[in-house]
Amino acid sequence: MSSWKLSIGTAGAIGIRKLKTDALPTTAYIMLGEKCTRNCAFCAQAHTSTAAAKFLSRVAWQDTSEDVSIEHLVKAYKLGKIKRACLQVVNRPDSLETVKTAVQDLVAAGLPVVVSGYITSVKEAKGLFDLGVDRIGLAMDVATPDLFAEIKGGSWQKRWELLCSCAVAFPGKMTTHLIVGLGETEAEMWNIIKECYARDITVGLFAFTPLPGTAMADRPQPKIGSYRRLQIAFGLLKRAFSPDVVVCSGGEIVSFKVKNIGEVLADGDAFRTSGCHQCNRPFYNERPGQILYNYPRALSPEELRQAFVESEVVTW
């Protein structure tokens, strides 16, 4: 069998590696391939990146044989330590066939599977769903066409049309990732979040993370206030509030037309990792001991209060 790359957190969660951490992942993340044919300026796997091949975002990945991985994944799944496997696919000429083989092996072992990678057609998506995939993630990452061309290369519009076509063909089965802090305004990011939500496309919201060896290594992370405002807006949207309750001016979110917003969002879920159900991605875009853009666990009362304070528009 082939070698897979497990995120270090996944290796800890399924018992392959001893790991001391504040939060273990609830989804098992498996990276297939390395050194992408694409050249996203923020990515450690971009083909011109000089970052170590063991990294994706700021997460390190451990080589483990497929058979050992599946053995431990099955045990962890049966014990409720993980809820599914998520394949993080590095785009290579043979990546689709590699993914299909991995999906077949995981499904045969009884594991729910999500595929997060680059598909090029509804037909390819159908082929993966026919093999038993639960969900597919097709990352937009960038909020606007101009920034997309600059940072990822290619056509934002074509990617968006494919994502929307897949969402129509497979209702409730598509996810996308959006990265805050790539040069867009809050209003621009809010607009694409709304558009995704209206199409039943699940959104995983992340903060840009500068990585040594990438073209964007010197860009700072987004301001925490900006990120918190977008989290609050998204949290309200998921609670069936109209998008109109979010007030933007000069490209920024400046207020929310919601009474007792602290009570509405008192469970703290708005500030936790968003995306596929039970996907918490611990420390994917932050380091332990620093500001948590996405909390991988329930917030304490003090953390909830602080998150609202950080938004700069909601009093607590």
C-alpha positions, 0 to 999 in steps of 0.5 A: 500500500502507499504512504499517506501523510497524516496531520500531526494532530491526526496522528495524535488523535488516532494513537500513532503519535504521543501528543500534548495539546489543548485540543485534538482534531475531531476529523482525521486529516490525510494529505495525498501528494506533495508539491502542487502543480498550482502556485497559490502564493500563500501555500507551502505546497505551491510548486515554487514554494521553498517551504518544507514538503511536510507542511500544509498551512502551518500544520506539519504532516507525518508519513505513515503507511496506508494500511497502518493509517486505516487500522488506527483510523478505524479504531479511533472512529469506532471509539468516537475519537474521530468522526470522519476522514478528510482527504487534503489533495495536493493537485498533481497529474495523477491526483484524481486516481490517487484520491479514488483509490484512497476513497475506496479503501476508506469507504471499504473500511467503514469510514465516512470520507470528505474530499477537499481538492481540485476537481475540474467538472461536475462529472468528476464530482459525481464520480467521487460521490458514486464511490461513497464520498460524503462531501466535496470541498472546492476551495475558492479561498479568495473573495474577488476575481482580481485577487484570485488571478493575482494570488492563485492564478486562473479564473475566479469566475470559472471556479465559482461557476463550477462550485455553484454547478456542483451545489445544484447537482449535489444539494447540501454536499459542497463545501468551500474555504475562504481565507480572510486577509488576502487583500479583500475588504470585509464587505467583499468577503461578506458578499461571497459568504452570503452568496455561498450560504444562499446556495447551500454551500458550506463555508469554512472561514480561515485567517491568512497565515504567513508561512516561511518559504511562500510568496506571501511570507511577509504579509501580516495576518488579518486584524482580529477585529476584522475577523471577529466581525465576519464571524459574527456576521456569519454566525447571525446568517446561520441563525436565520437572520437576514443578511441585511442586519449586517451594516457595512460602510467604507468596506468594513462591517460597522454594526449589526441591527440585532438586539441582544446580540450577545444573547443570540450568540451566547453559545460561542459557536460563531467563534469556533471553526466553521466548515463541515460538521464536526471539523475543528482543525486545531491551530490551523491558522494560529499557534497555541498560546496566541490569539485563536482566530478559530476556537477548536473547542467550546469557549470559556465565558471569559473567551466569549466576552473577549471575542465580542470585545475584539470585534470592536462593534459589540459591547458585552 
